[in-house]
Amino acid sequence: MGAYILRRLLLVIPTLFGVMVINFVLTQFVPGGPIEQIIAQMEGRGNVMESITGGGGDAAFQSEVTSGVTGSTYAGATGLPPAFIEQLEREFGFDKPPLERFAMMMWDYIRFDFGRSWFRSISVVDLVLEKMPVSITLGLWSTLLAYFISIPLGIRKAVRDGSRFDTWTSGAIIVGYAIPGFLFAILLIVLFAGGSYWRIFPLRGLTSDGWEAMSWGARIVDYLWHITLPVIASTISGFATLTLLTKNSFLDEIRKQYVMTARAKGLSESRVLYGHIFRNAMLIVISGFPALFIGVFFGGSLIIETIFSLDGLGRLGFEAALQRDYPVVFGTLFAFGLMGLVVGIITDLTYVLIDPRIDFESRR
């Protein structure tokens, strides 16, 4: 097992390097870089991408965008001295060739130096830590809620396969899976957050005003009160797949010979189900917990965060990409990519811990 882990760890390096190379190369061809963003903001034109796509600009500015300025490689830089443009290039590092910039960036990232955000005047690490509570809340509670619902429901459906209970719950699961998360979030707001009916839950944020002055018990209640609707909205489509996976895994085990043998020995159905079937059937479900949590945690539902006014990693990534805040984009990509690859190794180790019969060393 040690040799397998070592091989996987060594594969992390070229995999992560390849991800960074591909994304760095792609950014070289994306219009509206950080300098163009600053130029557009200084000249009162808002986001440069809106100007490029004709989002409200006049005909004269469209002409500037398409023709550029003599002596400048940046569209729309009319009235700005070349020395100022050169200063911006030095500050952002664009006075160096792309290969040198990439090498310097990777050297910093290897030392876990992710730099500072270009547009927020804060280090990338501090910025991520600032947004982390929202992502931890959605990722952790959504994953736990999905497991607490899906596993008992999946087992019940497998035991009563083909019954009316199985049919009706399958229909409900399919409907829940088909409803987009953002649409379900809006429905929850309309029904329970003062949209048109009841005002039971708050509409925005993780905590109420004056949360710091509350007692610990009141803080916990207030926190759970705020996260109820966002967590439900982000879980609605996730538990469907997990429920069906649990059901099919149990059905596959129930039909095996060792289950028939256990029943022939006179063991009760409960003993057969939880003493023999459960461990084998839950292997694929439980071992996928780390990957599922990381996926929800780092994926960060941008739409859910926006609807419920939650400032998490989803919005951070979207805004950084929109502003071309490359230190945030590449810093988070490197850190989360590395953690995702490590979690893949942890998932394999979880397989072995749950079922020691699995031996990755013997695979060819």
GUPANU-341527 format. One record per residue (C-alpha): x, y, z; residue in one letter. Coordinates in nm, 3 decimals, padded with zeros to 5 digits. Each point is the difference from the previous one (the first is absolute). Layout:
REC       px       py       pz  code
REC        X        Y        Z     A
...
end
This chain:
REC       px       py       pz  code
REC   00.000   00.000   00.000     M
REC   00.290   00.232   00.073     G
REC   00.134  -00.030  -00.356     A
REC  -00.346   00.078  -00.140     Y
REC  -00.033   00.312   00.214     I
REC   00.348   00.112  -00.105     L
REC  -00.088  -00.043  -00.369     R
REC  -00.320   00.197   00.046     R
REC   00.184   00.279   00.181     L
REC   00.257   00.018  -00.278     L
REC  -00.279   00.022  -00.259     L
REC  -00.138   00.305   00.180     V
REC   00.292   00.211  -00.124     I
REC  -00.043  -00.044  -00.379     P
REC  -00.380   00.005   00.028     T
REC  -00.005   00.328   00.189     L
REC   00.265   00.146  -00.228     F
REC  -00.205  -00.093  -00.306     G
REC  -00.314   00.161   00.144     V
REC   00.188   00.322   00.069     M
REC   00.161   00.006  -00.345     V
REC  -00.331  -00.047  -00.182     I
REC  -00.175   00.272   00.198     N
REC   00.294   00.241  -00.030     F
REC   00.011  -00.046  -00.376     V
REC  -00.374   00.054  -00.030     L
REC   00.016   00.327   00.191     T
REC   00.249   00.136  -00.252     Q
REC  -00.273   00.000  -00.266     F
REC  -00.287   00.132   00.214     V
REC  -00.091   00.362  -00.087     P
REC  -00.040   00.267   00.265     G
REC   00.302  -00.053   00.226     G
REC   00.062   00.179   00.330     P
REC   00.160   00.304  -00.166     I
REC  -00.299   00.039  -00.231     E
REC  -00.222  -00.024   00.309     Q
REC   00.184   00.287   00.167     I
REC  -00.008   00.211  -00.317     I
REC  -00.376  -00.052  -00.035     A
REC  -00.060   00.089   00.365     Q
REC   00.218   00.313  -00.018     M
REC  -00.186   00.123  -00.306     E
REC  -00.338  -00.069   00.159     G
REC  -00.102  -00.283  -00.229     R
REC  -00.056  -00.267   00.267     G
REC   00.093  -00.355  -00.089     N
REC   00.215  -00.022  -00.311     V
REC  -00.184  -00.311  -00.120     M
REC  -00.327   00.193  -00.010     E
REC   00.170   00.262  -00.215     S
REC   00.151  -00.255  -00.234     I
REC  -00.334  -00.171  -00.052     T
REC  -00.181   00.330  -00.055     G
REC  -00.168   00.013   00.341     G
REC  -00.110   00.365  -00.018     G
REC   00.310   00.166  -00.152     G
REC  -00.034   00.269  -00.266     D
REC   00.118  -00.028  -00.360     A
REC   00.321   00.198   00.062     A
REC   00.108  -00.235   00.275     F
REC  -00.079  -00.305  -00.211     Q
REC   00.230   00.144  -00.262     S
REC   00.274   00.041   00.261     E
REC  -00.045  -00.358   00.112     V
REC   00.036  -00.140  -00.347     T
REC   00.281   00.227  -00.119     S
REC   00.201   00.045   00.321     G
REC   00.233   00.290   00.074     V
REC   00.323   00.084  -00.178     T
REC   00.293  -00.126   00.205     G
REC  -00.219  -00.202   00.236     S
REC  -00.104  -00.364  -00.015     T
REC  -00.304   00.063   00.220     Y
REC  -00.332   00.086  -00.157     A
REC  -00.174   00.303   00.138     G
REC   00.312   00.155   00.156     A
REC  -00.064   00.346  -00.148     T
REC   00.143   00.285   00.209     G
REC   00.224  -00.220   00.219     L
REC   00.373   00.064  -00.034     P
REC   00.217  -00.293  -00.116     P
REC   00.213   00.035   00.315     A
REC  -00.307  -00.074   00.213     F
REC  -00.078  -00.310  -00.205     I
REC   00.359  -00.119   00.037     E
REC  -00.019   00.054   00.376     Q
REC  -00.314  -00.212   00.015     L
REC   00.173  -00.275  -00.197     E
REC   00.292   00.000   00.245     R
REC  -00.231  -00.012   00.302     E
REC  -00.197  -00.292  -00.141     F
REC   00.310  -00.173  -00.135     G
REC  -00.108   00.019  -00.364     F
REC   00.332   00.157  -00.099     D
REC   00.149  -00.352   00.017     K
REC  -00.053  -00.275  -00.257     P
REC  -00.274  -00.255   00.076     P
REC   00.243  -00.286   00.063     L
REC   00.188   00.198   00.262     E
REC  -00.324   00.110   00.166     R
REC  -00.119  -00.359   00.019     F
REC   00.330  -00.121   00.145     A
REC  -00.005   00.272   00.266     M
REC  -00.362  -00.078   00.086     M
REC   00.066  -00.373   00.040     M
REC   00.309   00.066   00.213     W
REC  -00.211   00.213   00.234     D
REC  -00.279  -00.258   00.011     Y
REC   00.240  -00.282   00.081     I
REC   00.093   00.203   00.308     R
REC  -00.374   00.061   00.062     F
REC   00.042   00.371  -00.063     D
REC  -00.320   00.091  -00.186     F
REC   00.057   00.374  -00.006     G
REC  -00.260   00.272   00.036     R
REC  -00.321   00.074  -00.185     S
REC   00.047   00.268  -00.263     W
REC  -00.334   00.166   00.065     F
REC  -00.073  -00.064   00.370     R
REC   00.326   00.099   00.175     S
REC   00.003  -00.322   00.202     I
REC   00.203  -00.318  -00.020     S
REC  -00.155  -00.291  -00.185     V
REC   00.025  -00.222   00.310     V
REC  -00.178   00.255   00.220     D
REC  -00.264   00.049  -00.268     L
REC  -00.070  -00.372  -00.023     V
REC  -00.011  -00.033   00.379     L
REC  -00.247   00.288   00.010     E
REC  -00.236  -00.184  -00.238     K
REC   00.061  -00.344   00.150     M
REC  -00.280  -00.006   00.262     P
REC  -00.270   00.022  -00.266     V
REC   00.150  -00.282  -00.206     S
REC   00.058  -00.216   00.308     I
REC  -00.363   00.054   00.099     T
REC  -00.145  -00.094  -00.338     L
REC   00.247  -00.282  -00.066     G
REC  -00.007  -00.170   00.339     L
REC  -00.369   00.027   00.079     W
REC  -00.112  -00.082  -00.354     S
REC   00.217  -00.312  -00.002     T
REC  -00.112  -00.117   00.344     L
REC  -00.365   00.067  -00.080     L
REC   00.029  -00.191  -00.328     A
REC   00.153  -00.301   00.178     Y
REC  -00.246   00.004   00.290     F
REC  -00.293  -00.003  -00.243     I
REC   00.139  -00.213  -00.281     S
REC   00.142  -00.296   00.189     I
REC  -00.311  -00.091   00.206     P
REC  -00.226   00.074  -00.296     L
REC   00.216  -00.202  -00.240     G
REC   00.007  -00.299   00.237     I
REC  -00.375   00.017   00.046     R
REC  -00.055   00.014  -00.375     K
REC   00.229  -00.301  -00.054     A
REC  -00.179  -00.208   00.263     V
REC  -00.340   00.092  -00.146     R
REC   00.105  -00.006  -00.364     D
REC  -00.297   00.009  -00.234     G
REC  -00.249   00.103   00.270     S
REC  -00.223   00.308  -00.009     R
REC   00.239   00.170   00.243     F
REC   00.288  -00.058  -00.241     D
REC  -00.202   00.128  -00.295     T
REC  -00.125   00.316   00.169     W
REC   00.336   00.091   00.152     T
REC   00.172  -00.058  -00.334     S
REC  -00.243   00.243  -00.161     G
REC   00.067   00.259   00.271     A
REC   00.375  -00.046  -00.038     I
REC  -00.015   00.043  -00.377     I
REC  -00.207   00.317   00.037     V
REC   00.244   00.136   00.260     G
REC   00.295  -00.081  -00.223     Y
REC  -00.164   00.169  -00.299     A
REC  -00.068   00.327   00.184     I
REC   00.296   00.240  -00.039     P
REC   00.149   00.108   00.329     G
REC  -00.051   00.370  -00.066     F
REC  -00.368  -00.053  -00.086     L
REC  -00.054  -00.196   00.318     F
REC   00.181   00.274   00.194     A
REC  -00.239   00.261  -00.141     I
REC  -00.295  -00.222   00.090     L
REC   00.126  -00.027   00.358     L
REC   00.035   00.378   00.021     I
REC  -00.350   00.056  -00.136     V
REC  -00.151  -00.247   00.247     L
REC   00.207   00.039   00.316     F
REC   00.207   00.320  -00.016     A
REC  -00.269   00.263  -00.036     G
REC  -00.030  -00.018  -00.377     G
REC  -00.377  -00.042  -00.019     S
REC  -00.105  -00.229   00.285     Y
REC   00.179  -00.060   00.332     W
REC   00.298   00.184   00.143     R
REC   00.155  -00.281   00.202     I
REC   00.365   00.013  -00.107     F
REC   00.234   00.294  -00.071     P
REC   00.077   00.094  -00.356     L
REC   00.371   00.074   00.013     R
REC   00.325  -00.058   00.185     G
REC   00.127  -00.265   00.243     L
REC  -00.075   00.187   00.322     T
REC  -00.219   00.281   00.131     S
REC   00.116   00.345   00.104     D
REC   00.143  -00.004   00.351     G
REC   00.094  -00.368  -00.028     W
REC   00.323   00.057   00.194     E
REC  -00.194   00.123   00.303     A
REC  -00.223  -00.311   00.015     M
REC   00.051  -00.295   00.233     S
REC   00.148  -00.318  -00.145     W
REC  -00.337  -00.170  -00.012     G
REC  -00.161   00.297  -00.175     A
REC   00.291   00.012  -00.248     R
REC  -00.049  -00.364  -00.095     I
REC  -00.375   00.042  -00.046     V
REC   00.048   00.318  -00.203     D
REC   00.264  -00.168  -00.220     Y
REC  -00.221  -00.303  -00.068     L
REC  -00.296   00.231  -00.065     W
REC   00.194   00.183  -00.272     H
REC   00.150  -00.303  -00.176     I
REC  -00.318  -00.210  -00.023     T
REC  -00.124   00.124  -00.337     L
REC   00.341   00.025  -00.178     P
REC   00.100  -00.350   00.113     V
REC  -00.332  -00.151  -00.108     I
REC   00.024   00.173  -00.338     A
REC   00.356  -00.123  -00.059     S
REC  -00.086  -00.356   00.111     T
REC  -00.318  -00.062  -00.200     I
REC   00.170  -00.139  -00.309     S
REC   00.295  -00.163   00.174     G
REC  -00.187  -00.250   00.215     F
REC  -00.183  -00.153  -00.298     A
REC   00.313  -00.152  -00.150     T
REC   00.123  -00.120   00.337     L
REC  -00.334  -00.161   00.084     T
REC  -00.014  -00.196  -00.325     L
REC   00.366  -00.096   00.040     L
REC  -00.071  -00.137   00.348     T
REC  -00.305  -00.189  -00.119     K
REC   00.176  -00.161  -00.296     N
REC   00.302  -00.088   00.212     S
REC  -00.219  -00.178   00.256     F
REC  -00.203  -00.175  -00.270     L
REC   00.320  -00.129  -00.156     D
REC   00.114  -00.144   00.333     E
REC  -00.339  -00.139   00.097     I
REC  -00.001  -00.224  -00.309     R
REC   00.338  -00.158   00.075     K
REC   00.055  -00.356   00.118     Q
REC   00.134   00.083   00.347     Y
REC  -00.329   00.174   00.087     V
REC  -00.197  -00.310  -00.093     M
REC   00.238  -00.206   00.214     T
REC  -00.045   00.233   00.299     A
REC  -00.376  -00.023  -00.034     R
REC   00.017  -00.378  -00.026     A
REC   00.184  -00.008   00.333     K
REC  -00.305   00.157   00.162     G
REC   00.137   00.352   00.055     L
REC  -00.258   00.275   00.032     S
REC  -00.048   00.246  -00.286     E
REC   00.135   00.279   00.219     S
REC   00.316  -00.201   00.076     R
REC   00.045  -00.088  -00.367     V
REC  -00.055   00.358  -00.111     L
REC   00.218   00.183   00.250     Y
REC   00.241  -00.276   00.095     G
REC   00.088  -00.129  -00.347     H
REC  -00.135   00.221  -00.279     I
REC   00.058   00.343   00.151     F
REC   00.380  -00.003   00.004     R
REC   00.036  -00.117  -00.359     N
REC  -00.281   00.215  -00.138     A
REC   00.116   00.317   00.174     M
REC   00.355  -00.028  -00.129     L
REC  -00.057   00.211  -00.311     I
REC  -00.229   00.243   00.184     V
REC   00.212   00.077   00.307     I
REC   00.332   00.003  -00.181     S
REC  -00.129   00.274  -00.227     G
REC  -00.069   00.234   00.292     F
REC   00.333   00.192  -00.017     P
REC  -00.032   00.061  -00.373     A
REC  -00.367   00.100   00.030     L
REC   00.072   00.245   00.281     F
REC   00.293   00.159  -00.182     I
REC  -00.206   00.024  -00.318     G
REC  -00.282   00.185   00.176     V
REC   00.241   00.201   00.212     F
REC   00.223   00.128  -00.279     F
REC  -00.266   00.003  -00.269     G
REC  -00.188   00.268   00.190     G
REC  -00.343   00.058  -00.148     S
REC   00.026   00.348  -00.147     L
REC  -00.373   00.030  -00.061     I
REC  -00.098  -00.123   00.348     I
REC   00.249   00.241   00.159     E
REC  -00.134   00.286  -00.210     T
REC  -00.366  -00.073   00.071     I
REC   00.055  -00.017   00.376     F
REC   00.261   00.281   00.006     S
REC   00.280  -00.228   00.121     L
REC   00.354   00.110  -00.078     D
REC   00.183  -00.329  -00.050     G
REC   00.261  -00.157  -00.223     L
REC  -00.246  -00.035  -00.287     G
REC  -00.050   00.375  -00.029     R
REC   00.367   00.061   00.066     L
REC   00.103  -00.216  -00.295     G
REC  -00.258   00.155  -00.230     F
REC   00.091   00.358   00.089     E
REC   00.373  -00.073  -00.025     A
REC  -00.046  -00.145  -00.349     A
REC  -00.217   00.294  -00.103     L
REC   00.252   00.256   00.127     Q
REC   00.296  -00.200  -00.134     R
REC   00.143  -00.011   00.352     D
REC   00.258  -00.260  -00.096     Y
REC   00.167  -00.043   00.343     P
REC  -00.337  -00.105   00.143     V
REC  -00.089  -00.215  -00.302     V
REC   00.331  -00.189  -00.018     F
REC   00.066  -00.005   00.374     G
REC  -00.333  -00.163   00.079     T
REC   00.032  -00.229  -00.302     L
REC   00.339  -00.124   00.121     F
REC  -00.105  -00.044   00.363     A
REC  -00.335  -00.165  -00.074     F
REC   00.146  -00.213  -00.277     G
REC   00.269  -00.128   00.236     L
REC  -00.255  -00.074   00.270     M
REC  -00.227  -00.174  -00.250     G
REC   00.281  -00.231  -00.110     L
REC   00.092  -00.078   00.361     V
REC  -00.366  -00.075   00.077     V
REC   00.004  -00.250  -00.287     G
REC   00.277  -00.187   00.181     I
REC  -00.192   00.023   00.329     I
REC  -00.303  -00.148  -00.176     T
REC   00.206  -00.302  -00.106     D
REC   00.125  -00.039   00.357     L
REC  -00.359   00.012   00.120     T
REC  -00.080  -00.296  -00.224     Y
REC   00.276  -00.200   00.169     V
REC  -00.108   00.102   00.351     L
REC  -00.358  -00.106  -00.065     I
REC   00.094  -00.324  -00.174     D
REC   00.357  -00.126   00.066     P
REC  -00.045  -00.258  -00.276     R
REC   00.057   00.277  -00.256     I
REC   00.365   00.008  -00.104     D
REC   00.107   00.268  -00.247     F
REC   00.349  -00.147  -00.011     E
REC  -00.124  -00.315  -00.177     S
REC  -00.168   00.191  -00.283     R
REC   00.163  -00.021  -00.339     R
end
